[in-house]
Amino acid sequence: MLLRPGPILAITSARFKESDEAEKVPHVYIRTKQDRVLKPEQQEAMIKKWPPLNVYEIENSDHSPLFSTPFILFGFLVKAAAAFDV
């Protein structure tokens, strides 16, 4: 109920230049197990293409953990921030 349709054309046609700069940015990936937007194999491909420092997994979350599991998401964000010494 809280989500609105996104710009699907922008998402599906976005292209990014290859750059070493992106490789230098520390990041994590939060895998959502009940995602109906990104299939598990799509999420795995994203992880393999740009390996994160950590992969966190939320079992009972859809594509928007901010709404479906906000407290679990918050916990992972705090862990990620601590890992990056922010």
PyMOL Python script that loads the backbone (N, CA, C, O; Angstrom):
from pymol import cmd

cmd.read_pdbstr("""\
ATOM      1  N   MET A   1       0.817  -1.204   0.000  1.00  0.00           N
ATOM      2  CA  MET A   1       0.000   0.000   0.000  1.00  0.00           C
ATOM      3  C   MET A   1       0.856   1.261   0.000  1.00  0.00           C
ATOM      4  O   MET A   1       0.433   2.293  -0.520  1.00  0.00           O
ATOM      5  N   LEU A   2       2.042   1.191   0.571  1.00  0.00           N
ATOM      6  CA  LEU A   2       2.865   2.392   0.707  1.00  0.00           C
ATOM      7  C   LEU A   2       3.763   2.646  -0.499  1.00  0.00           C
ATOM      8  O   LEU A   2       4.377   3.708  -0.610  1.00  0.00           O
ATOM      9  N   LEU A   3       3.838   1.682  -1.390  1.00  0.00           N
ATOM     10  CA  LEU A   3       4.721   1.839  -2.548  1.00  0.00           C
ATOM     11  C   LEU A   3       3.948   2.325  -3.759  1.00  0.00           C
ATOM     12  O   LEU A   3       2.750   2.076  -3.895  1.00  0.00           O
ATOM     13  N   ARG A   4       4.639   3.005  -4.615  1.00  0.00           N
ATOM     14  CA  ARG A   4       4.082   3.486  -5.872  1.00  0.00           C
ATOM     15  C   ARG A   4       4.862   2.838  -7.009  1.00  0.00           C
ATOM     16  O   ARG A   4       6.006   2.430  -6.808  1.00  0.00           O
ATOM     17  N   PRO A   5       4.272   2.736  -8.194  1.00  0.00           N
ATOM     18  CA  PRO A   5       5.024   2.170  -9.322  1.00  0.00           C
ATOM     19  C   PRO A   5       6.294   2.975  -9.581  1.00  0.00           C
ATOM     20  O   PRO A   5       6.302   4.202  -9.481  1.00  0.00           O
ATOM     21  N   GLY A   6       7.348   2.268  -9.911  1.00  0.00           N
ATOM     22  CA  GLY A   6       8.623   2.919 -10.189  1.00  0.00           C
ATOM     23  C   GLY A   6       8.832   3.130 -11.673  1.00  0.00           C
ATOM     24  O   GLY A   6       8.066   2.623 -12.493  1.00  0.00           O
ATOM     25  N   PRO A   7       9.857   3.870 -12.016  1.00  0.00           N
ATOM     26  CA  PRO A   7      10.162   4.136 -13.430  1.00  0.00           C
ATOM     27  C   PRO A   7      10.832   2.914 -14.062  1.00  0.00           C
ATOM     28  O   PRO A   7      12.056   2.868 -14.184  1.00  0.00           O
ATOM     29  N   ILE A   8      10.042   1.944 -14.457  1.00  0.00           N
ATOM     30  CA  ILE A   8      10.572   0.661 -14.925  1.00  0.00           C
ATOM     31  C   ILE A   8      11.494   0.810 -16.126  1.00  0.00           C
ATOM     32  O   ILE A   8      12.476   0.075 -16.233  1.00  0.00           O
ATOM     33  N   LEU A   9      11.207   1.739 -17.033  1.00  0.00           N
ATOM     34  CA  LEU A   9      12.074   1.927 -18.195  1.00  0.00           C
ATOM     35  C   LEU A   9      13.460   2.393 -17.761  1.00  0.00           C
ATOM     36  O   LEU A   9      14.467   1.921 -18.290  1.00  0.00           O
ATOM     37  N   ALA A  10      13.518   3.301 -16.816  1.00  0.00           N
ATOM     38  CA  ALA A  10      14.813   3.786 -16.323  1.00  0.00           C
ATOM     39  C   ALA A  10      15.584   2.661 -15.649  1.00  0.00           C
ATOM     40  O   ALA A  10      16.801   2.559 -15.806  1.00  0.00           O
ATOM     41  N   ILE A  11      14.898   1.835 -14.916  1.00  0.00           N
ATOM     42  CA  ILE A  11      15.558   0.740 -14.208  1.00  0.00           C
ATOM     43  C   ILE A  11      16.061  -0.318 -15.179  1.00  0.00           C
ATOM     44  O   ILE A  11      17.175  -0.819 -15.025  1.00  0.00           O
ATOM     45  N   THR A  12      15.262  -0.660 -16.168  1.00  0.00           N
ATOM     46  CA  THR A  12      15.637  -1.735 -17.085  1.00  0.00           C
ATOM     47  C   THR A  12      16.629  -1.296 -18.155  1.00  0.00           C
ATOM     48  O   THR A  12      17.295  -2.140 -18.755  1.00  0.00           O
ATOM     49  N   SER A  13      16.739  -0.013 -18.404  1.00  0.00           N
ATOM     50  CA  SER A  13      17.640   0.434 -19.473  1.00  0.00           C
ATOM     51  C   SER A  13      18.858   1.208 -18.951  1.00  0.00           C
ATOM     52  O   SER A  13      19.639   1.726 -19.750  1.00  0.00           O
ATOM     53  N   ALA A  14      19.030   1.295 -17.656  1.00  0.00           N
ATOM     54  CA  ALA A  14      20.165   2.030 -17.093  1.00  0.00           C
ATOM     55  C   ALA A  14      21.476   1.346 -17.467  1.00  0.00           C
ATOM     56  O   ALA A  14      21.595   0.123 -17.389  1.00  0.00           O
ATOM     57  N   ARG A  15      22.444   2.140 -17.868  1.00  0.00           N
ATOM     58  CA  ARG A  15      23.774   1.643 -18.206  1.00  0.00           C
ATOM     59  C   ARG A  15      24.803   2.507 -17.487  1.00  0.00           C
ATOM     60  O   ARG A  15      24.651   3.725 -17.394  1.00  0.00           O
ATOM     61  N   PHE A  16      25.829   1.876 -16.991  1.00  0.00           N
ATOM     62  CA  PHE A  16      26.848   2.589 -16.253  1.00  0.00           C
ATOM     63  C   PHE A  16      28.205   2.333 -16.893  1.00  0.00           C
ATOM     64  O   PHE A  16      28.487   1.226 -17.351  1.00  0.00           O
ATOM     65  N   LYS A  17      29.034   3.358 -16.919  1.00  0.00           N
ATOM     66  CA  LYS A  17      30.379   3.223 -17.446  1.00  0.00           C
ATOM     67  C   LYS A  17      31.203   2.375 -16.491  1.00  0.00           C
ATOM     68  O   LYS A  17      31.049   2.460 -15.272  1.00  0.00           O
ATOM     69  N   GLU A  18      32.078   1.557 -17.060  1.00  0.00           N
ATOM     70  CA  GLU A  18      32.997   0.784 -16.239  1.00  0.00           C
ATOM     71  C   GLU A  18      33.983   1.752 -15.589  1.00  0.00           C
ATOM     72  O   GLU A  18      34.549   2.618 -16.257  1.00  0.00           O
ATOM     73  N   SER A  19      34.178   1.597 -14.301  1.00  0.00           N
ATOM     74  CA  SER A  19      35.083   2.494 -13.587  1.00  0.00           C
ATOM     75  C   SER A  19      35.643   1.784 -12.374  1.00  0.00           C
ATOM     76  O   SER A  19      34.947   1.024 -11.700  1.00  0.00           O
ATOM     77  N   ASP A  20      36.896   2.042 -12.109  1.00  0.00           N
ATOM     78  CA  ASP A  20      37.519   1.487 -10.911  1.00  0.00           C
ATOM     79  C   ASP A  20      37.058   2.207  -9.653  1.00  0.00           C
ATOM     80  O   ASP A  20      37.219   1.688  -8.548  1.00  0.00           O
ATOM     81  N   GLU A  21      36.491   3.385  -9.806  1.00  0.00           N
ATOM     82  CA  GLU A  21      36.050   4.170  -8.653  1.00  0.00           C
ATOM     83  C   GLU A  21      34.967   3.428  -7.865  1.00  0.00           C
ATOM     84  O   GLU A  21      34.989   3.434  -6.635  1.00  0.00           O
ATOM     85  N   ALA A  22      34.037   2.802  -8.550  1.00  0.00           N
ATOM     86  CA  ALA A  22      32.955   2.088  -7.869  1.00  0.00           C
ATOM     87  C   ALA A  22      33.495   0.916  -7.056  1.00  0.00           C
ATOM     88  O   ALA A  22      32.942   0.571  -6.011  1.00  0.00           O
ATOM     89  N   GLU A  23      34.570   0.308  -7.536  1.00  0.00           N
ATOM     90  CA  GLU A  23      35.161  -0.827  -6.827  1.00  0.00           C
ATOM     91  C   GLU A  23      35.741  -0.422  -5.482  1.00  0.00           C
ATOM     92  O   GLU A  23      35.889  -1.266  -4.597  1.00  0.00           O
ATOM     93  N   LYS A  24      36.071   0.844  -5.311  1.00  0.00           N
ATOM     94  CA  LYS A  24      36.691   1.329  -4.081  1.00  0.00           C
ATOM     95  C   LYS A  24      35.675   1.632  -2.980  1.00  0.00           C
ATOM     96  O   LYS A  24      36.054   1.810  -1.823  1.00  0.00           O
ATOM     97  N   VAL A  25      34.413   1.692  -3.325  1.00  0.00           N
ATOM     98  CA  VAL A  25      33.375   2.040  -2.358  1.00  0.00           C
ATOM     99  C   VAL A  25      32.993   0.797  -1.561  1.00  0.00           C
ATOM    100  O   VAL A  25      32.491  -0.170  -2.134  1.00  0.00           O
ATOM    101  N   PRO A  26      33.225   0.805  -0.242  1.00  0.00           N
ATOM    102  CA  PRO A  26      32.819  -0.351   0.555  1.00  0.00           C
ATOM    103  C   PRO A  26      31.290  -0.425   0.623  1.00  0.00           C
ATOM    104  O   PRO A  26      30.615   0.591   0.787  1.00  0.00           O
ATOM    105  N   HIS A  27      30.767  -1.622   0.495  1.00  0.00           N
ATOM    106  CA  HIS A  27      29.310  -1.769   0.499  1.00  0.00           C
ATOM    107  C   HIS A  27      28.920  -3.153   1.005  1.00  0.00           C
ATOM    108  O   HIS A  27      29.739  -4.070   1.071  1.00  0.00           O
ATOM    109  N   VAL A  28      27.661  -3.270   1.354  1.00  0.00           N
ATOM    110  CA  VAL A  28      27.083  -4.547   1.755  1.00  0.00           C
ATOM    111  C   VAL A  28      25.886  -4.815   0.855  1.00  0.00           C
ATOM    112  O   VAL A  28      25.394  -3.917   0.173  1.00  0.00           O
ATOM    113  N   TYR A  29      25.428  -6.048   0.862  1.00  0.00           N
ATOM    114  CA  TYR A  29      24.212  -6.401   0.117  1.00  0.00           C
ATOM    115  C   TYR A  29      23.239  -7.010   1.115  1.00  0.00           C
ATOM    116  O   TYR A  29      23.612  -7.865   1.918  1.00  0.00           O
ATOM    117  N   ILE A  30      22.004  -6.569   1.058  1.00  0.00           N
ATOM    118  CA  ILE A  30      20.962  -7.131   1.914  1.00  0.00           C
ATOM    119  C   ILE A  30      20.016  -7.916   1.020  1.00  0.00           C
ATOM    120  O   ILE A  30      19.221  -7.350   0.270  1.00  0.00           O
ATOM    121  N   ARG A  31      20.124  -9.235   1.124  1.00  0.00           N
ATOM    122  CA  ARG A  31      19.299 -10.141   0.308  1.00  0.00           C
ATOM    123  C   ARG A  31      17.930 -10.282   0.969  1.00  0.00           C
ATOM    124  O   ARG A  31      17.832 -10.532   2.170  1.00  0.00           O
ATOM    125  N   THR A  32      16.894 -10.121   0.182  1.00  0.00           N
ATOM    126  CA  THR A  32      15.523 -10.267   0.688  1.00  0.00           C
ATOM    127  C   THR A  32      14.938 -11.551   0.115  1.00  0.00           C
ATOM    128  O   THR A  32      14.794 -11.686  -1.100  1.00  0.00           O
ATOM    129  N   LYS A  33      14.604 -12.480   0.981  1.00  0.00           N
ATOM    130  CA  LYS A  33      14.215 -13.830   0.569  1.00  0.00           C
ATOM    131  C   LYS A  33      12.819 -13.929  -0.034  1.00  0.00           C
ATOM    132  O   LYS A  33      12.545 -14.874  -0.773  1.00  0.00           O
ATOM    133  N   GLN A  34      11.942 -12.996   0.253  1.00  0.00           N
ATOM    134  CA  GLN A  34      10.580 -13.038  -0.288  1.00  0.00           C
ATOM    135  C   GLN A  34      10.371 -11.982  -1.373  1.00  0.00           C
ATOM    136  O   GLN A  34       9.245 -11.554  -1.630  1.00  0.00           O
ATOM    137  N   ASP A  35      11.452 -11.574  -1.996  1.00  0.00           N
ATOM    138  CA  ASP A  35      11.426 -10.531  -3.021  1.00  0.00           C
ATOM    139  C   ASP A  35      10.700 -11.040  -4.264  1.00  0.00           C
ATOM    140  O   ASP A  35      11.014 -12.118  -4.769  1.00  0.00           O
ATOM    141  N   ARG A  36       9.740 -10.276  -4.753  1.00  0.00           N
ATOM    142  CA  ARG A  36       9.034 -10.628  -5.988  1.00  0.00           C
ATOM    143  C   ARG A  36       9.434  -9.705  -7.136  1.00  0.00           C
ATOM    144  O   ARG A  36       8.884  -9.794  -8.234  1.00  0.00           O
ATOM    145  N   VAL A  37      10.396  -8.817  -6.875  1.00  0.00           N
ATOM    146  CA  VAL A  37      10.904  -7.922  -7.911  1.00  0.00           C
ATOM    147  C   VAL A  37      12.197  -8.503  -8.479  1.00  0.00           C
ATOM    148  O   VAL A  37      12.359  -8.598  -9.696  1.00  0.00           O
ATOM    149  N   LEU A  38      13.112  -8.889  -7.599  1.00  0.00           N
ATOM    150  CA  LEU A  38      14.375  -9.504  -8.012  1.00  0.00           C
ATOM    151  C   LEU A  38      14.381 -10.971  -7.593  1.00  0.00           C
ATOM    152  O   LEU A  38      14.264 -11.291  -6.410  1.00  0.00           O
ATOM    153  N   LYS A  39      14.517 -11.847  -8.567  1.00  0.00           N
ATOM    154  CA  LYS A  39      14.575 -13.283  -8.287  1.00  0.00           C
ATOM    155  C   LYS A  39      15.881 -13.602  -7.560  1.00  0.00           C
ATOM    156  O   LYS A  39      16.845 -12.842  -7.652  1.00  0.00           O
ATOM    157  N   PRO A  40      15.914 -14.728  -6.837  1.00  0.00           N
ATOM    158  CA  PRO A  40      17.142 -15.106  -6.125  1.00  0.00           C
ATOM    159  C   PRO A  40      18.370 -15.143  -7.044  1.00  0.00           C
ATOM    160  O   PRO A  40      19.449 -14.699  -6.652  1.00  0.00           O
ATOM    161  N   GLU A  41      18.211 -15.662  -8.249  1.00  0.00           N
ATOM    162  CA  GLU A  41      19.358 -15.727  -9.154  1.00  0.00           C
ATOM    163  C   GLU A  41      19.801 -14.338  -9.620  1.00  0.00           C
ATOM    164  O   GLU A  41      20.981 -14.129  -9.901  1.00  0.00           O
ATOM    165  N   GLN A  42      18.867 -13.392  -9.703  1.00  0.00           N
ATOM    166  CA  GLN A  42      19.239 -12.018 -10.042  1.00  0.00           C
ATOM    167  C   GLN A  42      20.022 -11.380  -8.898  1.00  0.00           C
ATOM    168  O   GLN A  42      21.017 -10.690  -9.122  1.00  0.00           O
ATOM    169  N   GLN A  43      19.563 -11.617  -7.677  1.00  0.00           N
ATOM    170  CA  GLN A  43      20.282 -11.088  -6.521  1.00  0.00           C
ATOM    171  C   GLN A  43      21.686 -11.694  -6.451  1.00  0.00           C
ATOM    172  O   GLN A  43      22.655 -10.989  -6.171  1.00  0.00           O
ATOM    173  N   GLU A  44      21.792 -12.987  -6.703  1.00  0.00           N
ATOM    174  CA  GLU A  44      23.095 -13.654  -6.667  1.00  0.00           C
ATOM    175  C   GLU A  44      24.018 -13.109  -7.758  1.00  0.00           C
ATOM    176  O   GLU A  44      25.215 -12.944  -7.526  1.00  0.00           O
ATOM    177  N   ALA A  45      23.481 -12.831  -8.924  1.00  0.00           N
ATOM    178  CA  ALA A  45      24.287 -12.258 -10.015  1.00  0.00           C
ATOM    179  C   ALA A  45      24.815 -10.881  -9.633  1.00  0.00           C
ATOM    180  O   ALA A  45      25.954 -10.538  -9.951  1.00  0.00           O
ATOM    181  N   MET A  46      23.986 -10.092  -8.948  1.00  0.00           N
ATOM    182  CA  MET A  46      24.428  -8.772  -8.498  1.00  0.00           C
ATOM    183  C   MET A  46      25.560  -8.897  -7.486  1.00  0.00           C
ATOM    184  O   MET A  46      26.522  -8.130  -7.520  1.00  0.00           O
ATOM    185  N   ILE A  47      25.440  -9.855  -6.597  1.00  0.00           N
ATOM    186  CA  ILE A  47      26.473 -10.077  -5.582  1.00  0.00           C
ATOM    187  C   ILE A  47      27.782 -10.509  -6.239  1.00  0.00           C
ATOM    188  O   ILE A  47      28.854 -10.041  -5.855  1.00  0.00           O
ATOM    189  N   LYS A  48      27.698 -11.394  -7.220  1.00  0.00           N
ATOM    190  CA  LYS A  48      28.903 -11.879  -7.894  1.00  0.00           C
ATOM    191  C   LYS A  48      29.546 -10.800  -8.753  1.00  0.00           C
ATOM    192  O   LYS A  48      30.771 -10.732  -8.847  1.00  0.00           O
ATOM    193  N   LYS A  49      28.734  -9.961  -9.377  1.00  0.00           N
ATOM    194  CA  LYS A  49      29.279  -8.927 -10.262  1.00  0.00           C
ATOM    195  C   LYS A  49      30.036  -7.855  -9.481  1.00  0.00           C
ATOM    196  O   LYS A  49      31.057  -7.352  -9.950  1.00  0.00           O
ATOM    197  N   TRP A  50      29.550  -7.506  -8.308  1.00  0.00           N
ATOM    198  CA  TRP A  50      30.189  -6.472  -7.495  1.00  0.00           C
ATOM    199  C   TRP A  50      30.218  -6.977  -6.061  1.00  0.00           C
ATOM    200  O   TRP A  50      29.367  -6.588  -5.261  1.00  0.00           O
ATOM    201  N   PRO A  51      31.175  -7.834  -5.713  1.00  0.00           N
ATOM    202  CA  PRO A  51      31.198  -8.485  -4.400  1.00  0.00           C
ATOM    203  C   PRO A  51      31.213  -7.482  -3.242  1.00  0.00           C
ATOM    204  O   PRO A  51      32.062  -6.593  -3.191  1.00  0.00           O
ATOM    205  N   PRO A  52      30.269  -7.637  -2.320  1.00  0.00           N
ATOM    206  CA  PRO A  52      30.208  -6.753  -1.157  1.00  0.00           C
ATOM    207  C   PRO A  52      31.121  -7.245  -0.036  1.00  0.00           C
ATOM    208  O   PRO A  52      31.629  -8.366  -0.066  1.00  0.00           O
ATOM    209  N   LEU A  53      31.314  -6.376   0.949  1.00  0.00           N
ATOM    210  CA  LEU A  53      32.069  -6.744   2.131  1.00  0.00           C
ATOM    211  C   LEU A  53      31.321  -7.832   2.912  1.00  0.00           C
ATOM    212  O   LEU A  53      31.927  -8.787   3.397  1.00  0.00           O
ATOM    213  N   ASN A  54      30.010  -7.674   3.026  1.00  0.00           N
ATOM    214  CA  ASN A  54      29.144  -8.632   3.719  1.00  0.00           C
ATOM    215  C   ASN A  54      27.833  -8.772   2.973  1.00  0.00           C
ATOM    216  O   ASN A  54      27.394  -7.848   2.290  1.00  0.00           O
ATOM    217  N   VAL A  55      27.208  -9.936   3.108  1.00  0.00           N
ATOM    218  CA  VAL A  55      25.859 -10.155   2.597  1.00  0.00           C
ATOM    219  C   VAL A  55      24.990 -10.487   3.795  1.00  0.00           C
ATOM    220  O   VAL A  55      25.241 -11.456   4.511  1.00  0.00           O
ATOM    221  N   TYR A  56      23.972  -9.678   4.004  1.00  0.00           N
ATOM    222  CA  TYR A  56      23.009  -9.934   5.068  1.00  0.00           C
ATOM    223  C   TYR A  56      21.744 -10.472   4.416  1.00  0.00           C
ATOM    224  O   TYR A  56      21.433 -10.126   3.276  1.00  0.00           O
ATOM    225  N   GLU A  57      21.017 -11.314   5.134  1.00  0.00           N
ATOM    226  CA  GLU A  57      19.839 -11.950   4.566  1.00  0.00           C
ATOM    227  C   GLU A  57      18.642 -11.757   5.485  1.00  0.00           C
ATOM    228  O   GLU A  57      18.715 -12.021   6.685  1.00  0.00           O
ATOM    229  N   ILE A  58      17.549 -11.298   4.908  1.00  0.00           N
ATOM    230  CA  ILE A  58      16.315 -11.139   5.667  1.00  0.00           C
ATOM    231  C   ILE A  58      15.315 -12.165   5.129  1.00  0.00           C
ATOM    232  O   ILE A  58      14.857 -12.070   3.991  1.00  0.00           O
ATOM    233  N   GLU A  59      14.991 -13.137   5.966  1.00  0.00           N
ATOM    234  CA  GLU A  59      14.113 -14.241   5.566  1.00  0.00           C
ATOM    235  C   GLU A  59      12.711 -13.787   5.158  1.00  0.00           C
ATOM    236  O   GLU A  59      12.222 -14.173   4.097  1.00  0.00           O
ATOM    237  N   ASN A  60      12.074 -12.987   5.976  1.00  0.00           N
ATOM    238  CA  ASN A  60      10.663 -12.664   5.773  1.00  0.00           C
ATOM    239  C   ASN A  60      10.450 -11.258   5.229  1.00  0.00           C
ATOM    240  O   ASN A  60       9.542 -10.546   5.659  1.00  0.00           O
ATOM    241  N   SER A  61      11.287 -10.866   4.286  1.00  0.00           N
ATOM    242  CA  SER A  61      11.159  -9.531   3.722  1.00  0.00           C
ATOM    243  C   SER A  61      10.901  -9.593   2.232  1.00  0.00           C
ATOM    244  O   SER A  61      11.412 -10.461   1.523  1.00  0.00           O
ATOM    245  N   ASP A  62      10.096  -8.651   1.776  1.00  0.00           N
ATOM    246  CA  ASP A  62       9.880  -8.496   0.346  1.00  0.00           C
ATOM    247  C   ASP A  62      10.950  -7.547  -0.190  1.00  0.00           C
ATOM    248  O   ASP A  62      11.988  -7.365   0.446  1.00  0.00           O
ATOM    249  N   HIS A  63      10.708  -6.941  -1.351  1.00  0.00           N
ATOM    250  CA  HIS A  63      11.681  -6.059  -1.989  1.00  0.00           C
ATOM    251  C   HIS A  63      11.923  -4.773  -1.198  1.00  0.00           C
ATOM    252  O   HIS A  63      12.920  -4.087  -1.424  1.00  0.00           O
ATOM    253  N   SER A  64      11.030  -4.446  -0.286  1.00  0.00           N
ATOM    254  CA  SER A  64      11.136  -3.197   0.472  1.00  0.00           C
ATOM    255  C   SER A  64      11.205  -3.466   1.972  1.00  0.00           C
ATOM    256  O   SER A  64      10.211  -3.298   2.679  1.00  0.00           O
ATOM    257  N   PRO A  65      12.365  -3.881   2.458  1.00  0.00           N
ATOM    258  CA  PRO A  65      12.479  -4.178   3.882  1.00  0.00           C
ATOM    259  C   PRO A  65      12.246  -2.962   4.776  1.00  0.00           C
ATOM    260  O   PRO A  65      11.978  -3.106   5.969  1.00  0.00           O
ATOM    261  N   LEU A  66      12.348  -1.772   4.201  1.00  0.00           N
ATOM    262  CA  LEU A  66      12.056  -0.565   4.974  1.00  0.00           C
ATOM    263  C   LEU A  66      10.623  -0.607   5.499  1.00  0.00           C
ATOM    264  O   LEU A  66      10.329  -0.073   6.569  1.00  0.00           O
ATOM    265  N   PHE A  67       9.742  -1.243   4.740  1.00  0.00           N
ATOM    266  CA  PHE A  67       8.339  -1.349   5.159  1.00  0.00           C
ATOM    267  C   PHE A  67       8.022  -2.704   5.797  1.00  0.00           C
ATOM    268  O   PHE A  67       7.295  -2.765   6.788  1.00  0.00           O
ATOM    269  N   SER A  68       8.561  -3.787   5.236  1.00  0.00           N
ATOM    270  CA  SER A  68       8.164  -5.114   5.707  1.00  0.00           C
ATOM    271  C   SER A  68       8.916  -5.578   6.950  1.00  0.00           C
ATOM    272  O   SER A  68       8.347  -6.287   7.780  1.00  0.00           O
ATOM    273  N   THR A  69      10.180  -5.193   7.094  1.00  0.00           N
ATOM    274  CA  THR A  69      10.978  -5.605   8.260  1.00  0.00           C
ATOM    275  C   THR A  69      11.916  -4.472   8.682  1.00  0.00           C
ATOM    276  O   THR A  69      13.134  -4.645   8.652  1.00  0.00           O
ATOM    277  N   PRO A  70      11.377  -3.332   9.070  1.00  0.00           N
ATOM    278  CA  PRO A  70      12.229  -2.167   9.337  1.00  0.00           C
ATOM    279  C   PRO A  70      13.231  -2.362  10.476  1.00  0.00           C
ATOM    280  O   PRO A  70      14.342  -1.837  10.405  1.00  0.00           O
ATOM    281  N   PHE A  71      12.869  -3.095  11.508  1.00  0.00           N
ATOM    282  CA  PHE A  71      13.775  -3.251  12.636  1.00  0.00           C
ATOM    283  C   PHE A  71      14.955  -4.153  12.292  1.00  0.00           C
ATOM    284  O   PHE A  71      16.081  -3.901  12.721  1.00  0.00           O
ATOM    285  N   ILE A  72      14.697  -5.197  11.524  1.00  0.00           N
ATOM    286  CA  ILE A  72      15.781  -6.073  11.085  1.00  0.00           C
ATOM    287  C   ILE A  72      16.705  -5.306  10.140  1.00  0.00           C
ATOM    288  O   ILE A  72      17.927  -5.396  10.251  1.00  0.00           O
ATOM    289  N   LEU A  73      16.119  -4.554   9.214  1.00  0.00           N
ATOM    290  CA  LEU A  73      16.911  -3.738   8.300  1.00  0.00           C
ATOM    291  C   LEU A  73      17.778  -2.757   9.080  1.00  0.00           C
ATOM    292  O   LEU A  73      18.967  -2.616   8.792  1.00  0.00           O
ATOM    293  N   PHE A  74      17.205  -2.093  10.046  1.00  0.00           N
ATOM    294  CA  PHE A  74      17.953  -1.140  10.865  1.00  0.00           C
ATOM    295  C   PHE A  74      19.143  -1.822  11.537  1.00  0.00           C
ATOM    296  O   PHE A  74      20.240  -1.265  11.571  1.00  0.00           O
ATOM    297  N   GLY A  75      18.930  -3.021  12.069  1.00  0.00           N
ATOM    298  CA  GLY A  75      20.013  -3.760  12.712  1.00  0.00           C
ATOM    299  C   GLY A  75      21.153  -4.041  11.746  1.00  0.00           C
ATOM    300  O   GLY A  75      22.323  -3.900  12.102  1.00  0.00           O
ATOM    301  N   PHE A  76      20.815  -4.437  10.526  1.00  0.00           N
ATOM    302  CA  PHE A  76      21.856  -4.693   9.523  1.00  0.00           C
ATOM    303  C   PHE A  76      22.571  -3.412   9.112  1.00  0.00           C
ATOM    304  O   PHE A  76      23.779  -3.429   8.877  1.00  0.00           O
ATOM    305  N   LEU A  77      21.852  -2.319   9.025  1.00  0.00           N
ATOM    306  CA  LEU A  77      22.486  -1.042   8.670  1.00  0.00           C
ATOM    307  C   LEU A  77      23.450  -0.590   9.769  1.00  0.00           C
ATOM    308  O   LEU A  77      24.514  -0.044   9.477  1.00  0.00           O
ATOM    309  N   VAL A  78      23.082  -0.816  11.018  1.00  0.00           N
ATOM    310  CA  VAL A  78      23.977  -0.485  12.135  1.00  0.00           C
ATOM    311  C   VAL A  78      25.232  -1.365  12.070  1.00  0.00           C
ATOM    312  O   VAL A  78      26.345  -0.875  12.265  1.00  0.00           O
ATOM    313  N   LYS A  79      25.050  -2.669  11.796  1.00  0.00           N
ATOM    314  CA  LYS A  79      26.195  -3.569  11.659  1.00  0.00           C
ATOM    315  C   LYS A  79      27.105  -3.135  10.531  1.00  0.00           C
ATOM    316  O   LYS A  79      28.327  -3.143  10.671  1.00  0.00           O
ATOM    317  N   ALA A  80      26.508  -2.753   9.405  1.00  0.00           N
ATOM    318  CA  ALA A  80      27.296  -2.318   8.252  1.00  0.00           C
ATOM    319  C   ALA A  80      28.076  -1.052   8.578  1.00  0.00           C
ATOM    320  O   ALA A  80      29.255  -0.940   8.242  1.00  0.00           O
ATOM    321  N   ALA A  81      27.421  -0.101   9.231  1.00  0.00           N
ATOM    322  CA  ALA A  81      28.091   1.144   9.602  1.00  0.00           C
ATOM    323  C   ALA A  81      29.261   0.865  10.543  1.00  0.00           C
ATOM    324  O   ALA A  81      30.322   1.477  10.419  1.00  0.00           O
ATOM    325  N   ALA A  82      29.069  -0.052  11.477  1.00  0.00           N
ATOM    326  CA  ALA A  82      30.152  -0.403  12.410  1.00  0.00           C
ATOM    327  C   ALA A  82      31.308  -1.080  11.670  1.00  0.00           C
ATOM    328  O   ALA A  82      32.473  -0.857  12.001  1.00  0.00           O
ATOM    329  N   ALA A  83      30.993  -1.892  10.686  1.00  0.00           N
ATOM    330  CA  ALA A  83      32.038  -2.574   9.918  1.00  0.00           C
ATOM    331  C   ALA A  83      32.867  -1.589   9.102  1.00  0.00           C
ATOM    332  O   ALA A  83      34.056  -1.808   8.872  1.00  0.00           O
ATOM    333  N   PHE A  84      32.237  -0.510   8.669  1.00  0.00           N
ATOM    334  CA  PHE A  84      32.928   0.493   7.869  1.00  0.00           C
ATOM    335  C   PHE A  84      33.531   1.580   8.736  1.00  0.00           C
ATOM    336  O   PHE A  84      34.159   2.513   8.236  1.00  0.00           O
ATOM    337  N   ASP A  85      33.333   1.450  10.049  1.00  0.00           N
ATOM    338  CA  ASP A  85      33.874   2.427  10.997  1.00  0.00           C
ATOM    339  C   ASP A  85      33.363   3.834  10.710  1.00  0.00           C
ATOM    340  O   ASP A  85      34.124   4.801  10.716  1.00  0.00           O
ATOM    341  N   VAL A  86      32.043   3.928  10.456  1.00  0.00           N
ATOM    342  CA  VAL A  86      31.414   5.228  10.152  1.00  0.00           C
ATOM    343  C   VAL A  86      31.065   5.946  11.425  1.00  0.00           C
ATOM    344  O   VAL A  86      30.529   7.054  11.382  1.00  0.00           O
TER     345      VAL A  86
END
""", "prot")
cmd.dss("prot")
cmd.show_as("cartoon", "prot")
cmd.util.cbc("prot")
cmd.orient("prot")
